[in-house]
């Protein structure tokens, strides 16, 4: 690909409309079921003009300060990789540019928006910048290891594969700032194994786009927490209507009863085993299992709750309000908030004439 440094001249630049009508790296991670916050249902809604809220950037300080810190991480990457010289000045023949999102040169349903493209006289490669919380450091490998040997979260690995494909790059670097101070850097190059994974991701994304967007088929449920969030947003009404199940849904319901019946004794066994281990640990905070890992039993941060109603009652009495005036004050400042719909199977019973597990498996296979 002919790389143009000036981002305004970048080939295949994507506008907002085209971004909505094509798949980016985060979208692909979502449709493959590996994104922690976004599901295929979110992507389908977004691409069909009914976007669902994934995260509120304006009210989420982690997201806000993560975005603010991207520039600092990019600067650290440039300093550590020879893009800046004396007095921190940029070098003329080595640049890290921030491109506008672009389409794949052949497939208009695919776009990429990398955090940087690194350009030197010898080669050109991509750069992805991330910030994360300290407790998530376990999902990241050690820095400065040989290429393709480091561990990064799978949703970011899918993004790397996607951006390498769209930009036709042989190398991609990932720079992450963990907990505001722990900088780590990873390099991935396109070898045979990476090329195979890239081809698999592209093939699955291609199928998804044509099947669920162009043909408008229903998106399969993946069972993730992101799916549950999307379902709450899509179907938040409680209408007084009754619909009737077909054979497939009946099989799902019977399988649900079967699964719930198995969960109860497993929960009891879980409680029993946890109790035995706690009894063995006594006051110890950590149980070392050797190669099997460890178990911790630690006290959480104390929960602090302010009982504002009690404070209000005291203030009301001190101002000589009557009981009627106090009740009116309470009524004037009471707001009813809608709550999420509850999914209940209280009246669902196991049909003794059916084999729920087998029937559900056959129904699922025949979907």
Helices and strands as residue ranges (DSSP letters): G 7-9, H 16-20, H 25-31, H 40-47, G 57-59, H 61-80, G 86-88, E 95-97, E 102-103, E 111-112, E 116-119, E 124-132, G 134-139, H 154-167, E 171-178, E 182-189, H 192-208, I 209-214, H 225-234, H 247-281, E 286-288, G 290-292, E 294-296, H 308-318, H 323-332, H 356-365
